[in-house]
């Protein structure tokens, strides 16, 4: 049973407990995401990642958010990376800084970066994105994404462009409540989707959706809307589609976590990301196992193929 490959989970401590090792191993969990509370020093992070790998018979994704600027995990331990806009007119500096980041990732065993952000800068800008966007012009964002993605993928590190289908124009921070964008469909197509299409063209192997309602497309949250996944495929994406954290305030508590995870996967996401609510992981896996027919009817085998195909490139 490989249902666990469709999950990336957070860890609540700087080490793997025996029970968590067993859970990851027995359920063949697809990967983990690391946060500051998972690392005290570089040696300890290395040992943690080694334990994660040793617990998996299928190479796991070991992911981190390292966008630059204020979104940098283990910022006191890893090389400096400035906020995206700081590299305007100086993408060679971005390349130099990312080369150092990539080298450290490889040494530690980090193989996925949930970056770059390819959302566009709107006025007013969504509060969650302050200091995290590069430009309001799609062609400039694409060039930034090209350098970002090329620097990491040449070392075998997977990049994840986010937040599809575009968060810049939305109100509300999805960390706290559902974001809402009333942008016209033509503007979405010529701006936000253009940036994502460009990121795909320069090698993004993952795309992350977020908890936004884009009224020009649907009145449902993108996380649970099959039209959003279909749109990602329509713009040429053949890689892994992953949702934003299902324990974020925009969705957490509105329905049970197992139900939301199933709906997310059935909506067309290849992987569900659950960063917190660690005590519910077993419930999620058991619920998915009991609803395997629903998963099979909504592209389970195709999702496993995409995951395996991307994992082939991992160092």
Steps between C-alpha positions, in 0.01 A plus 500: 500500500654829390236748612757652735704618201233763451575670832770738617486551875658718765692371802439642846851448645866530397521121484288205389325314777483123464126522440545757224774291339260207495218714363716636216639155419182296522293750300775586251450874557607702197698767678544746784519877533743652748451811715720693741395284795650200319856634503740614771825468306618363167617165639164441664310591178723261306429218747126570488496486119706181507246343737219608267674338204577185698130470584397497133534225243393753234717812483314772697457864415678707767354847457562847638365851443803702390367786289740766628437800720265432786408148386818302571501200731815450710605852395779514758646174368460519122648746245335840467239551230344843467135578424408457131470870415854565631637322194340728242761595241744263674402145416867402491507564876193279535683226314805531726291491817294203381813304414600520867149404613492204263838376623378497860172333404693219333730454799203475737273294274231760431360424155189720462469876535145636516608799293512717296194716559374599154197695621479846350520824693159668504387817677391438763708184537369204697636536851643149504734593214660818631873474430454173310429610141737610227302717256159594364609404148474134396805509272718630783367236740572229243861613464541498878343154516730376225813589695355368827389168353808441285737553793329237711390244242853467360588358843200267503287715731131521413345848481134570570343811346221653707218601566280379213285639344626830648479654847631853442163656418309331783386640831548305825806306611432125449708425809201640690197501270396415146649737244271654239588638157244668275743555214347478153568177311682680219738660751559165671582342164733772374678569829493235775475197273765643270744507792423140590523389139843659489611326820391170353694575184822559694480175693272520804420138591248587769224758522327590825140619512371702791176553688356771278162545336553650156150607404575515128558124509288360783330582828684212669837513673767406246624222727178303449410614147573255212484792255819640654693177454368477145613857439853414614509216250350722230788746530743216432595369844588129513672489837380471860209718613505548876262693724600755760501389863166349598553612859492869403226720643321537166382139516593356839208406720233551235488126429696205627860481380453149352200619296684806373802291404287261297318789330832668419637187333173427320498858371813422303793568732772239489616574856332642809721706731426481873750694706342483844217315679749216549264298719263455204741341254387146577136600454583652162675189371228265624231717342682501167538122514131460565422722201747355255225447241430873496871567452518248217207670329679836519841429354685318779721293269582802284599696812728218617660494157571875510646473850724207402607677183613812688673293768719345232693828485574517874869479595 
